[in-house]
């Protein structure tokens, strides 16, 4: 096994990093390991002028949470790049 390869520290849920990296990994919704819009949307709004890189690997989930996250991304003022992982 190689030990010289650095693996990114990615949480298995939604994360918004200060550098503009946004991870939507896992089911969208509330509780457990779900990506919760109540956590994500306020963090996205604090980065209103920052360019975002959004990484997505999700099977879907709660429509209300999904639409809230989508709206926050659509209203974002900076540049958005999206990657489907």
Secondary structure as the mmCIF struct_conf table of DSSP 4:
data_model
#
loop_
_struct_conf.conf_type_id
_struct_conf.id
_struct_conf.beg_label_comp_id
_struct_conf.beg_label_asym_id
_struct_conf.beg_label_seq_id
_struct_conf.end_label_comp_id
_struct_conf.end_label_asym_id
_struct_conf.end_label_seq_id
BEND BEND1 UNK A 3 UNK A 4
HELX_LH_PP_P HELX_LH_PP_P1 UNK A 5 UNK A 8
BEND BEND2 UNK A 12 UNK A 13
STRN STRN1 UNK A 14 UNK A 16
TURN_TY1_P TURN_TY1_P1 UNK A 18 UNK A 19
BEND BEND3 UNK A 20 UNK A 20
STRN STRN2 UNK A 21 UNK A 25
BEND BEND4 UNK A 26 UNK A 26
STRN STRN3 UNK A 28 UNK A 28
BEND BEND5 UNK A 29 UNK A 31
TURN_TY1_P TURN_TY1_P2 UNK A 32 UNK A 33
STRN STRN4 UNK A 35 UNK A 35
HELX_RH_AL_P HELX_RH_AL_P1 UNK A 37 UNK A 46
TURN_TY1_P TURN_TY1_P3 UNK A 47 UNK A 49
BEND BEND6 UNK A 50 UNK A 50
STRN STRN5 UNK A 52 UNK A 57
STRN STRN6 UNK A 61 UNK A 61
HELX_RH_AL_P HELX_RH_AL_P2 UNK A 63 UNK A 74
TURN_TY1_P TURN_TY1_P4 UNK A 75 UNK A 75
BEND BEND7 UNK A 78 UNK A 78
STRN STRN7 UNK A 80 UNK A 84
#
